[in-house]
């Protein structure tokens, strides 16, 4: 931030420094100056407002003393975080609360989409960034390969083969800014007139995306092994979108037998294909890792999609897609001219991150962290005392509680909310009202990736009060 436009009243009884102080305080309280945003220096602001520098310094000193801004050595002034900070009394003696958004605020949030960002190796990433930019690399700022930089695609190819059993060459990989972009690109490659089948319940973002890609979208029921292939055949679909390594949200790991059935379905008719979303296969806590479905495919029917959003950080915005040879030829004919959506600098950083072993070390650390939280949560759930069973606990970063005491999802969610704990119902992931009503028992999703162990203990204690007491009284 280089300047602030403040309408100062020279003839007012309120001193100029206090007018500046009140304006900046209000902007921070209302969120118009975001936490961490840099403020103009006292010299710059005094010149802009045409007041003495000491006037601005007095305003900043008052803001500093009240905790609205913070001074960083040799860097300047920054807006402070206001979490838990009460406003000082206004001139009329009122002490208003800091305004919040319309959404209810919770002390604990078991979001199933969480990622632990505290374990991210910031120092390593920062060093690799410097290394990439220190060298004379003018070429990095030119348009690169539309499919992504070859070095990164080569590193991804090697990783996928070793860790996921994916058979591919760097030439088959396309790097893009997130799965949404890659699926939109794939739709342009495949053309119109397709019918896509998704599991039900499913990842709603994918369902909405396919709906808007001029595809006819349908859902196929699941059993304990994943998408039912007999129902898939009846559906008339020619594209099946599945998550065999860890279905979201049910957490089902598709066994090899069902995978073979899916591949058989794809081979039965020309033009059929399977889109495999392998979004969090890195996190598995029981049994041997099952290779990706793509690794079983000998006929070029599986399009494999993966991401670094879960394994590194969502803001990396880097995903990849492995195209079988027939689809790859269509890509080059129809969409090979579309420029890459990922910065070449970011691609080089990630390439180094993988090649120099940091990605593997980060995964090992994160797996151990999530495993510890996973085990702790299961232990804490045993103390709640309610009538439920657990599923989906063998992989991923969330699990499901199936309640058998007659309470509805709404009742369970509401009871948890009264204790300031946010939980999530499975019904929100079903497509179609009738499908939601098929599920007899209430099912609650609990994610633990961004919950510290202390928070898991505290939140589970509150859930015991919310759910255990209700179960004891028969409510």
Kinemage of the C-alpha trace (Angstrom):
@kinemage 1
@onewidth
@group {chain A} dominant
@subgroup {mainchain}
@vectorlist {calphas} color= white
{ca unk a 1} P 0.000 0.000 0.000
{ca unk a 2} L 1.435 3.353 -1.030
{ca unk a 3} L -1.167 5.851 0.150
{ca unk a 4} L -4.411 6.291 2.079
{ca unk a 5} L -7.067 8.758 1.018
{ca unk a 6} L -8.356 10.291 4.244
{ca unk a 7} L -10.673 13.295 4.259
{ca unk a 8} L -9.224 15.387 7.060
{ca unk a 9} L -11.258 18.219 8.557
{ca unk a 10} L -8.867 21.038 9.365
{ca unk a 11} L -11.386 23.060 11.414
{ca unk a 12} L -12.644 20.101 13.453
{ca unk a 13} L -12.302 19.877 17.215
{ca unk a 14} L -10.814 16.419 16.704
{ca unk a 15} L -7.026 16.685 16.239
{ca unk a 16} L -5.625 15.637 12.866
{ca unk a 17} L -3.606 12.757 14.333
{ca unk a 18} L -6.806 11.361 15.926
{ca unk a 19} L -8.695 11.623 12.631
{ca unk a 20} L -5.946 9.580 10.967
{ca unk a 21} L -5.938 7.119 13.867
{ca unk a 22} L -9.729 6.659 13.775
{ca unk a 23} L -9.808 6.184 10.005
{ca unk a 24} L -7.098 3.510 9.928
{ca unk a 25} L -8.555 1.740 12.971
{ca unk a 26} L -11.977 1.607 11.335
{ca unk a 27} L -10.527 0.314 8.045
{ca unk a 28} L -8.717 -2.491 9.878
{ca unk a 29} L -11.761 -3.369 12.001
{ca unk a 30} L -14.029 -3.566 8.967
{ca unk a 31} L -11.507 -5.653 7.042
{ca unk a 32} L -10.904 -3.105 4.296
{ca unk a 33} L -7.257 -3.106 5.345
{ca unk a 34} L -6.493 -6.800 5.559
{ca unk a 35} L -4.425 -8.381 8.271
{ca unk a 36} L -0.761 -8.390 7.238
{ca unk a 37} L -1.221 -5.585 4.690
{ca unk a 38} L 1.555 -2.998 4.689
{ca unk a 39} L 0.677 0.591 5.543
{ca unk a 40} L 2.304 3.652 3.988
{ca unk a 41} L 5.416 4.903 5.760
{ca unk a 42} L 4.996 7.974 7.954
{ca unk a 43} L 6.961 10.006 5.422
{ca unk a 44} L 4.858 8.918 2.460
{ca unk a 45} L 1.531 9.364 4.270
{ca unk a 46} L 2.432 12.790 5.666
{ca unk a 47} L 3.404 13.965 2.166
{ca unk a 48} L 0.206 12.513 0.669
{ca unk a 49} L -2.064 14.108 3.323
{ca unk a 50} L -0.023 17.315 3.452
{ca unk a 51} L 0.390 17.167 7.236
{ca unk a 52} L 3.488 17.078 9.394
{ca unk a 53} L 5.259 13.751 9.783
{ca unk a 54} L 4.931 13.982 13.576
{ca unk a 55} L 1.117 14.044 13.174
{ca unk a 56} L 1.199 10.719 11.331
{ca unk a 57} L 3.710 9.295 13.812
{ca unk a 58} L 1.354 10.114 16.714
{ca unk a 59} L -1.500 8.309 14.953
{ca unk a 60} L 0.681 5.260 14.265
{ca unk a 61} L 1.937 5.194 17.876
{ca unk a 62} L -1.654 5.102 19.138
{ca unk a 63} L -2.534 2.289 16.723
{ca unk a 64} L 0.595 0.404 17.809
{ca unk a 65} L -0.224 0.736 21.497
{ca unk a 66} L -3.753 -0.615 20.927
{ca unk a 67} L -2.553 -3.527 18.794
{ca unk a 68} L -4.171 -2.534 15.492
{ca unk a 69} L -0.852 -2.328 13.676
{ca unk a 70} L 2.598 -3.779 14.238
{ca unk a 71} L 6.041 -2.459 13.399
{ca unk a 72} L 8.531 -4.760 11.689
{ca unk a 73} L 12.198 -3.864 11.877
{ca unk a 74} L 13.527 -2.302 8.668
{ca unk a 75} L 10.248 -3.112 6.884
{ca unk a 76} L 7.589 -0.707 8.126
{ca unk a 77} L 4.086 -0.895 9.572
{ca unk a 78} L 1.562 -3.691 8.968
{ca unk a 79} L -2.071 -4.272 9.923
{ca unk a 80} L -2.255 -6.722 12.821
{ca unk a 81} L -4.512 -9.758 13.185
{ca unk a 82} L -7.617 -8.937 15.233
{ca unk a 83} L -8.552 -12.501 16.247
{ca unk a 84} L -9.812 -12.266 19.810
{ca unk a 85} L -8.993 -8.541 20.067
{ca unk a 86} L -11.712 -6.340 21.569
{ca unk a 87} L -12.180 -2.823 20.341
{ca unk a 88} L -11.485 -0.085 22.810
{ca unk a 89} L -14.456 1.952 23.921
{ca unk a 90} L -15.776 4.580 21.524
{ca unk a 91} L -16.170 8.195 22.699
{ca unk a 92} L -19.742 7.475 23.876
{ca unk a 93} L -18.542 4.612 26.080
{ca unk a 94} L -19.859 1.729 23.899
{ca unk a 95} L -17.628 -1.266 23.265
{ca unk a 96} L -18.898 -2.744 19.975
{ca unk a 97} L -17.833 -6.208 18.824
{ca unk a 98} L -15.700 -6.678 15.762
{ca unk a 99} L -17.976 -7.383 12.815
{ca unk a 100} L -17.901 -10.891 11.435
{ca unk a 101} L -19.202 -12.372 8.237
{ca unk a 102} L -22.706 -13.797 8.156
{ca unk a 103} L -21.368 -17.320 8.584
{ca unk a 104} L -21.321 -18.689 12.110
{ca unk a 105} L -17.862 -18.813 13.661
{ca unk a 106} L -16.752 -22.084 15.287
{ca unk a 107} L -14.022 -22.843 17.789
{ca unk a 108} L -13.284 -26.139 16.034
{ca unk a 109} L -13.909 -27.160 12.428
{ca unk a 110} L -13.668 -30.788 11.297
{ca unk a 111} L -13.593 -29.848 7.609
{ca unk a 112} L -12.896 -32.887 5.417
{ca unk a 113} L -11.098 -30.616 2.933
{ca unk a 114} L -8.392 -29.444 5.308
{ca unk a 115} L -4.633 -29.477 4.707
{ca unk a 116} L -1.981 -28.946 7.382
{ca unk a 117} L -0.087 -25.861 6.225
{ca unk a 118} L 2.067 -25.538 9.347
{ca unk a 119} L 4.116 -28.529 8.232
{ca unk a 120} L 4.857 -26.974 4.836
{ca unk a 121} L 8.647 -26.603 4.357
{ca unk a 122} L 8.630 -22.831 3.881
{ca unk a 123} L 12.381 -22.416 4.227
{ca unk a 124} L 13.100 -25.025 1.567
{ca unk a 125} L 10.551 -23.549 -0.818
{ca unk a 126} L 11.938 -20.055 -0.226
{ca unk a 127} L 15.501 -21.229 -0.924
{ca unk a 128} L 14.504 -23.060 -4.088
{ca unk a 129} L 12.644 -19.953 -5.239
{ca unk a 130} L 15.774 -17.865 -4.769
{ca unk a 131} L 17.899 -20.412 -6.617
{ca unk a 132} L 15.507 -20.431 -9.567
{ca unk a 133} L 15.575 -16.645 -9.840
{ca unk a 134} L 19.235 -16.031 -8.967
{ca unk a 135} L 20.556 -17.558 -12.161
{ca unk a 136} L 20.260 -15.630 -15.396
{ca unk a 137} L 17.087 -17.325 -16.600
{ca unk a 138} L 15.441 -14.843 -18.942
{ca unk a 139} L 13.774 -17.752 -20.709
{ca unk a 140} L 11.668 -18.450 -17.626
{ca unk a 141} L 9.631 -15.344 -18.378
{ca unk a 142} L 8.736 -16.390 -21.896
{ca unk a 143} L 5.833 -18.655 -22.778
{ca unk a 144} L 6.790 -22.253 -22.197
{ca unk a 145} L 5.553 -25.604 -23.419
{ca unk a 146} L 1.713 -25.682 -23.482
{ca unk a 147} L 1.808 -29.102 -21.792
{ca unk a 148} L 4.110 -27.883 -19.028
{ca unk a 149} L 7.889 -27.806 -18.659
{ca unk a 150} L 9.478 -31.073 -19.717
{ca unk a 151} L 11.684 -31.281 -16.611
{ca unk a 152} L 8.680 -31.128 -14.302
{ca unk a 153} L 6.717 -33.615 -16.402
{ca unk a 154} L 9.690 -35.966 -16.284
{ca unk a 155} L 9.869 -35.654 -12.472
{ca unk a 156} L 6.118 -36.297 -12.176
{ca unk a 157} L 6.354 -39.302 -14.507
{ca unk a 158} L 9.100 -40.857 -12.403
{ca unk a 159} L 7.204 -40.195 -9.155
{ca unk a 160} L 3.940 -41.643 -10.494
{ca unk a 161} L 5.616 -44.809 -11.690
{ca unk a 162} L 7.418 -45.426 -8.408
{ca unk a 163} L 4.700 -44.337 -5.973
{ca unk a 164} L 1.459 -45.077 -7.819
{ca unk a 165} L 2.313 -47.704 -10.435
{ca unk a 166} L 1.263 -45.382 -13.271
{ca unk a 167} L 2.725 -46.312 -16.651
{ca unk a 168} L 3.407 -43.165 -18.638
{ca unk a 169} L 6.066 -41.048 -20.318
{ca unk a 170} L 6.616 -37.306 -19.761
{ca unk a 171} L 5.129 -36.750 -23.229
{ca unk a 172} L 1.735 -37.996 -21.988
{ca unk a 173} L 1.522 -35.567 -19.060
{ca unk a 174} L -0.185 -32.166 -19.095
{ca unk a 175} L 0.397 -29.751 -16.209
{ca unk a 176} L -2.367 -27.289 -15.355
{ca unk a 177} L -3.596 -24.885 -12.679
{ca unk a 178} L -5.862 -27.237 -10.740
{ca unk a 179} L -8.126 -30.164 -11.557
{ca unk a 180} L -10.976 -27.896 -12.640
{ca unk a 181} L -8.887 -26.423 -15.452
{ca unk a 182} L -7.653 -29.839 -16.568
{ca unk a 183} L -11.180 -31.267 -16.705
{ca unk a 184} L -12.333 -28.264 -18.742
{ca unk a 185} L -9.390 -28.787 -21.087
{ca unk a 186} L -10.251 -32.477 -21.330
{ca unk a 187} L -13.841 -31.604 -22.258
{ca unk a 188} L -12.540 -29.464 -25.112
{ca unk a 189} L -10.396 -32.386 -26.257
{ca unk a 190} L -13.184 -34.971 -26.032
{ca unk a 191} L -15.819 -32.802 -27.698
{ca unk a 192} L -19.575 -32.709 -27.091
{ca unk a 193} L -22.221 -35.408 -26.965
{ca unk a 194} L -20.881 -37.473 -24.072
{ca unk a 195} L -22.729 -38.890 -21.104
{ca unk a 196} L -20.650 -38.854 -17.915
{ca unk a 197} L -21.401 -41.091 -14.932
{ca unk a 198} L -20.287 -40.145 -11.420
{ca unk a 199} L -20.524 -42.076 -8.178
{ca unk a 200} L -23.321 -41.148 -5.768
{ca unk a 201} L -22.529 -39.672 -3.264
{ca unk a 202} L -19.751 -37.821 -5.026
{ca unk a 203} L -17.416 -34.852 -5.100
{ca unk a 204} L -19.944 -32.111 -5.843
{ca unk a 205} L -17.409 -29.785 -7.460
{ca unk a 206} L -16.737 -32.376 -10.179
{ca unk a 207} L -20.475 -32.916 -10.692
{ca unk a 208} L -21.105 -29.175 -11.115
{ca unk a 209} L -18.166 -28.910 -13.478
{ca unk a 210} L -19.385 -31.707 -15.746
{ca unk a 211} L -22.867 -30.183 -15.725
{ca unk a 212} L -21.414 -26.989 -17.153
{ca unk a 213} L -19.283 -28.729 -19.787
{ca unk a 214} L -22.213 -29.549 -22.093
{ca unk a 215} L -22.146 -33.180 -20.924
{ca unk a 216} L -25.187 -35.146 -19.879
{ca unk a 217} L -24.374 -36.001 -16.263
{ca unk a 218} L -25.845 -38.939 -14.382
{ca unk a 219} L -25.032 -40.711 -11.133
{ca unk a 220} L -24.516 -44.411 -10.453
{ca unk a 221} L -25.134 -46.086 -7.108
{ca unk a 222} L -22.306 -47.552 -5.081
{ca unk a 223} L -21.823 -50.603 -2.905
{ca unk a 224} L -19.040 -51.447 -0.461
{ca unk a 225} L -16.601 -51.872 -3.399
{ca unk a 226} L -17.313 -48.612 -5.205
{ca unk a 227} L -19.272 -47.765 -8.351
{ca unk a 228} L -21.593 -50.595 -9.410
{ca unk a 229} L -20.575 -51.652 -12.899
{ca unk a 230} L -23.921 -53.349 -13.607
{ca unk a 231} L -25.677 -50.021 -13.001
{ca unk a 232} L -23.019 -48.250 -15.077
{ca unk a 233} L -23.834 -50.488 -18.058
{ca unk a 234} L -27.546 -49.690 -17.752
{ca unk a 235} L -26.854 -45.946 -17.579
{ca unk a 236} L -25.727 -45.604 -21.184
{ca unk a 237} L -22.717 -43.531 -20.085
{ca unk a 238} L -19.516 -43.505 -22.137
{ca unk a 239} L -17.397 -41.719 -19.503
{ca unk a 240} L -17.020 -42.945 -15.903
{ca unk a 241} L -15.522 -40.542 -13.354
{ca unk a 242} L -14.236 -42.517 -10.366
{ca unk a 243} L -11.952 -42.147 -7.325
{ca unk a 244} L -10.796 -45.767 -6.843
{ca unk a 245} L -7.915 -45.157 -4.418
{ca unk a 246} L -10.055 -43.251 -1.899
{ca unk a 247} L -13.608 -42.378 -2.902
{ca unk a 248} L -14.812 -38.999 -1.737
{ca unk a 249} L -16.738 -38.745 0.514
{ca unk a 250} L -17.313 -42.422 1.508
{ca unk a 251} L -13.600 -43.267 1.762
{ca unk a 252} L -14.014 -46.590 -0.099
{ca unk a 253} L -10.846 -48.136 -1.558
{ca unk a 254} L -11.896 -49.985 -4.718
{ca unk a 255} L -10.531 -53.571 -4.699
{ca unk a 256} L -8.694 -54.986 -7.733
{ca unk a 257} L -11.670 -57.136 -8.783
{ca unk a 258} L -13.976 -54.125 -9.185
{ca unk a 259} L -11.235 -52.280 -11.046
{ca unk a 260} L -11.036 -55.114 -13.545
{ca unk a 261} L -14.810 -54.924 -14.006
{ca unk a 262} L -14.522 -51.200 -14.764
{ca unk a 263} L -11.783 -51.765 -17.322
{ca unk a 264} L -13.840 -54.525 -18.925
{ca unk a 265} L -16.779 -52.103 -19.230
{ca unk a 266} L -14.518 -49.504 -20.890
{ca unk a 267} L -13.216 -52.092 -23.396
{ca unk a 268} L -16.653 -53.369 -24.352
{ca unk a 269} L -17.411 -50.451 -26.618
{ca unk a 270} L -15.377 -48.019 -28.728
{ca unk a 271} L -15.218 -44.492 -27.341
{ca unk a 272} L -15.671 -45.369 -23.672
{ca unk a 273} L -13.146 -44.085 -21.150
{ca unk a 274} L -12.530 -43.805 -17.411
{ca unk a 275} L -11.367 -40.625 -15.665
{ca unk a 276} L -9.440 -41.617 -12.529
{ca unk a 277} L -9.213 -38.856 -9.901
{ca unk a 278} L -6.334 -39.846 -7.588
{ca unk a 279} L -6.591 -36.794 -5.338
{ca unk a 280} L -5.122 -38.024 -2.008
{ca unk a 281} L -3.715 -41.485 -2.597
{ca unk a 282} L -0.530 -40.598 -0.672
{ca unk a 283} L -2.298 -41.010 2.677
{ca unk a 284} L -3.019 -44.640 3.555
{ca unk a 285} L -2.904 -46.121 7.073
{ca unk a 286} L -3.768 -49.796 6.719
{ca unk a 287} L -2.928 -52.550 4.243
{ca unk a 288} L -0.677 -52.495 1.223
{ca unk a 289} L -0.920 -49.558 -1.186
{ca unk a 290} L -3.058 -50.414 -4.211
{ca unk a 291} L -1.597 -49.137 -7.502
{ca unk a 292} L -3.578 -46.654 -9.530
{ca unk a 293} L -6.282 -47.994 -11.842
{ca unk a 294} L -4.255 -46.591 -14.748
{ca unk a 295} L -1.516 -49.112 -13.987
{ca unk a 296} L -3.888 -51.985 -14.837
{ca unk a 297} L -4.960 -50.407 -18.144
{ca unk a 298} L -3.445 -52.045 -21.232
{ca unk a 299} L -5.815 -50.555 -23.812
{ca unk a 300} L -5.505 -46.797 -23.292
{ca unk a 301} L -8.887 -46.329 -21.613
{ca unk a 302} L -7.902 -44.529 -18.396
{ca unk a 303} L -7.263 -40.790 -18.116
{ca unk a 304} L -5.387 -40.228 -14.872
{ca unk a 305} L -5.736 -36.928 -12.946
{ca unk a 306} L -3.667 -36.020 -9.880
{ca unk a 307} L -2.889 -32.922 -7.844
{ca unk a 308} L -0.366 -31.433 -5.428
{ca unk a 309} L -3.111 -29.534 -3.553
{ca unk a 310} L -3.475 -32.213 -0.861
{ca unk a 311} L 0.128 -33.370 -0.670
{ca unk a 312} L 1.780 -29.909 -0.667
{ca unk a 313} L -0.667 -26.975 -0.454
{ca unk a 314} L -3.889 -25.833 -2.194
{ca unk a 315} L -2.351 -22.515 -3.229
{ca unk a 316} L 0.302 -24.301 -5.311
{ca unk a 317} L -2.522 -24.704 -7.866
{ca unk a 318} L -0.694 -27.397 -9.765
{ca unk a 319} L -2.315 -30.562 -11.071
{ca unk a 320} L -1.432 -33.008 -13.812
{ca unk a 321} L -3.249 -35.262 -16.251
{ca unk a 322} L -1.928 -38.404 -17.957
{ca unk a 323} L -3.513 -38.946 -21.374
{ca unk a 324} L -3.557 -42.322 -23.133
{ca unk a 325} L -2.185 -42.205 -26.681
{ca unk a 326} L -5.553 -41.912 -28.533
{ca unk a 327} L -6.648 -38.976 -26.358
{ca unk a 328} L -3.181 -37.425 -26.547
{ca unk a 329} L -3.411 -37.316 -30.343
{ca unk a 330} L -6.769 -35.548 -30.108
{ca unk a 331} L -5.311 -33.089 -27.600
{ca unk a 332} L -2.515 -32.131 -29.991
{ca unk a 333} L -4.973 -31.717 -32.863
{ca unk a 334} L -7.609 -29.713 -31.023
{ca unk a 335} L -5.983 -27.983 -28.047
{ca unk a 336} L -2.209 -28.128 -28.482
{ca unk a 337} L -2.144 -24.367 -29.080
{ca unk a 338} L -3.552 -23.477 -25.615
{ca unk a 339} L -0.828 -21.984 -23.418
{ca unk a 340} L 0.055 -23.467 -20.054
{ca unk a 341} L -1.789 -21.935 -17.097
{ca unk a 342} L 1.064 -22.439 -14.627
{ca unk a 343} L 4.018 -20.088 -14.199
{ca unk a 344} L 7.286 -21.513 -15.524
{ca unk a 345} L 9.012 -20.281 -12.361
{ca unk a 346} L 6.608 -22.237 -10.148
{ca unk a 347} L 7.063 -25.296 -12.331
{ca unk a 348} L 10.846 -25.119 -11.967
{ca unk a 349} L 10.564 -24.725 -8.180
{ca unk a 350} L 8.327 -27.774 -7.947
{ca unk a 351} L 10.634 -29.739 -10.240
{ca unk a 352} L 13.583 -29.054 -7.921
{ca unk a 353} L 11.395 -29.825 -4.895
{ca unk a 354} L 10.684 -33.298 -6.301
{ca unk a 355} L 14.106 -34.059 -7.825
{ca unk a 356} L 16.101 -33.078 -4.728
{ca unk a 357} L 14.046 -35.330 -2.467
{ca unk a 358} L 12.156 -32.660 -0.547
{ca unk a 359} L 8.755 -33.817 -1.767
{ca unk a 360} L 9.344 -37.368 -0.539
{ca unk a 361} L 10.561 -36.113 2.860
{ca unk a 362} L 7.571 -33.766 3.125
{ca unk a 363} L 5.181 -36.627 2.310
{ca unk a 364} L 6.783 -38.865 4.933
{ca unk a 365} L 6.489 -36.133 7.545
{ca unk a 366} L 2.892 -35.338 6.616
{ca unk a 367} L 1.883 -39.014 6.603
{ca unk a 368} L 3.266 -39.437 10.126
{ca unk a 369} L 1.484 -36.268 11.253
{ca unk a 370} L -1.872 -37.285 9.797
{ca unk a 371} L -1.483 -40.839 11.094
{ca unk a 372} L -0.969 -39.527 14.610
{ca unk a 373} L -4.060 -37.297 14.371
{ca unk a 374} L -6.041 -40.132 12.780
{ca unk a 375} L -5.176 -42.514 15.634
{ca unk a 376} L -5.883 -39.880 18.288
{ca unk a 377} L -9.283 -39.033 16.815
{ca unk a 378} L -10.291 -42.708 16.720
{ca unk a 379} L -9.197 -43.050 20.336
{ca unk a 380} L -11.167 -39.966 21.403
{ca unk a 381} L -14.282 -41.114 19.548
{ca unk a 382} L -14.414 -44.283 21.668
{ca unk a 383} L -15.041 -42.105 24.717
{ca unk a 384} L -18.090 -40.325 23.286
{ca unk a 385} L -20.433 -43.144 24.224
{ca unk a 386} L -22.949 -42.679 21.389
{ca unk a 387} L -24.232 -45.525 19.207
{ca unk a 388} L -22.213 -45.203 15.992
{ca unk a 389} L -19.743 -47.110 13.870
{ca unk a 390} L -16.747 -45.725 11.969
{ca unk a 391} L -15.865 -46.203 8.287
{ca unk a 392} L -13.386 -44.757 5.802
{ca unk a 393} L -10.653 -44.683 8.425
{ca unk a 394} L -8.012 -46.593 6.460
{ca unk a 395} L -6.975 -43.801 4.087
{ca unk a 396} L -7.313 -40.083 3.358
{ca unk a 397} L -7.751 -37.314 5.916
{ca unk a 398} L -11.355 -37.799 7.034
{ca unk a 399} L -13.569 -40.546 8.419
{ca unk a 400} L -17.307 -41.162 8.722
{ca unk a 401} L -19.506 -41.827 11.754
{ca unk a 402} L -22.670 -43.880 11.103
{ca unk a 403} L -25.221 -43.241 13.895
{ca unk a 404} L -27.725 -45.981 14.717
{ca unk a 405} L -29.770 -44.276 17.448
{ca unk a 406} L -32.406 -42.654 15.252
{ca unk a 407} L -31.047 -39.109 15.384
{ca unk a 408} L -30.925 -37.174 12.125
{ca unk a 409} L -27.920 -35.453 10.605
{ca unk a 410} L -29.526 -32.090 11.294
{ca unk a 411} L -29.916 -32.914 14.989
{ca unk a 412} L -26.314 -34.076 15.283
{ca unk a 413} L -24.929 -31.082 13.395
{ca unk a 414} L -27.060 -28.688 15.450
{ca unk a 415} L -25.983 -30.284 18.744
{ca unk a 416} L -22.308 -29.997 17.754
{ca unk a 417} L -22.808 -26.384 16.642
{ca unk a 418} L -24.157 -25.490 20.097
{ca unk a 419} L -20.765 -26.541 21.422
{ca unk a 420} L -19.066 -24.440 18.695
{ca unk a 421} L -17.864 -27.509 16.764
{ca unk a 422} L -18.516 -27.721 13.025
{ca unk a 423} L -19.168 -31.146 11.538
{ca unk a 424} L -20.473 -32.193 8.128
{ca unk a 425} L -23.337 -34.420 6.988
{ca unk a 426} L -23.022 -37.012 4.233
{ca unk a 427} L -26.393 -36.081 2.706
{ca unk a 428} L -24.880 -32.923 1.231
{ca unk a 429} L -22.780 -35.065 -1.110
{ca unk a 430} L -25.679 -36.973 -2.645
{ca unk a 431} L -27.098 -35.877 -5.974
{ca unk a 432} L -30.902 -35.916 -5.967
{ca unk a 433} L -33.272 -35.641 -3.022
{ca unk a 434} L -34.465 -39.246 -3.308
{ca unk a 435} L -30.876 -40.477 -3.141
{ca unk a 436} L -30.259 -38.587 0.103
{ca unk a 437} L -33.297 -40.204 1.701
{ca unk a 438} L -32.038 -43.705 0.835
{ca unk a 439} L -29.531 -43.544 3.670
{ca unk a 440} L -31.286 -44.778 6.825
{ca unk a 441} L -28.636 -43.831 9.360
{ca unk a 442} L -27.302 -40.340 9.888
{ca unk a 443} L -23.682 -40.089 8.716
{ca unk a 444} L -21.244 -37.394 9.863
{ca unk a 445} L -17.871 -36.600 8.250
{ca unk a 446} L -14.934 -35.594 10.439
{ca unk a 447} L -11.743 -34.289 8.842
{ca unk a 448} L -8.579 -33.963 10.897
{ca unk a 449} L -5.833 -32.684 8.571
{ca unk a 450} L -5.845 -29.106 9.854
{ca unk a 451} L -6.665 -29.958 13.491
{ca unk a 452} L -3.830 -30.044 16.017
{ca unk a 453} L -3.810 -32.940 18.471
{ca unk a 454} L -4.802 -30.601 21.289
{ca unk a 455} L -7.716 -29.285 19.236
{ca unk a 456} L -8.826 -32.826 18.415
{ca unk a 457} L -8.928 -33.647 22.135
{ca unk a 458} L -10.825 -30.470 22.994
{ca unk a 459} L -13.284 -30.808 20.092
{ca unk a 460} L -13.913 -34.506 20.814
{ca unk a 461} L -14.642 -33.579 24.432
{ca unk a 462} L -17.296 -31.152 23.264
{ca unk a 463} L -18.769 -33.735 20.894
{ca unk a 464} L -19.034 -36.096 23.863
{ca unk a 465} L -21.089 -33.453 25.657
{ca unk a 466} L -23.181 -32.791 22.553
{ca unk a 467} L -23.793 -36.354 21.374
{ca unk a 468} L -23.117 -38.590 24.342
{ca unk a 469} L -25.524 -36.737 26.630
{ca unk a 470} L -28.217 -36.757 23.976
{ca unk a 471} L -27.769 -40.501 23.494
{ca unk a 472} L -28.001 -41.115 27.248
{ca unk a 473} L -31.272 -39.227 27.538
{ca unk a 474} L -32.709 -40.799 24.404
{ca unk a 475} L -33.024 -37.465 22.598
